[in-house]
Amino acid sequence: MDLIEIKEKELLSREAAAARLHALADMLAKENDVEFERGGMRVKVHVPDEVHLKLEFELGEDESELEIELTW
């Protein structure tokens, strides 16, 4: 299977970013799948019952970053 990579970067309000994370969490908790649609292409991926979770937080003078990664 070929690698499919969907990257998205946009400026959102904190509340809108939280809503996006909530929607993703709901997909994982209720449907056992995650689904993305971009540019007319829809990708649905099954997520197993156990995943690896990695959290990284970087605090800088000009910019900070929170990275959340799930792998399986």
Secondary structure, 3 states (H helix, E strand, C coil): CCCCCCCCCCCCCHHHHHHHHHHHHHHHHHHCEEEEEECCEEEEEECCCCCEEEEEEEECCCCEEEEEEEEC
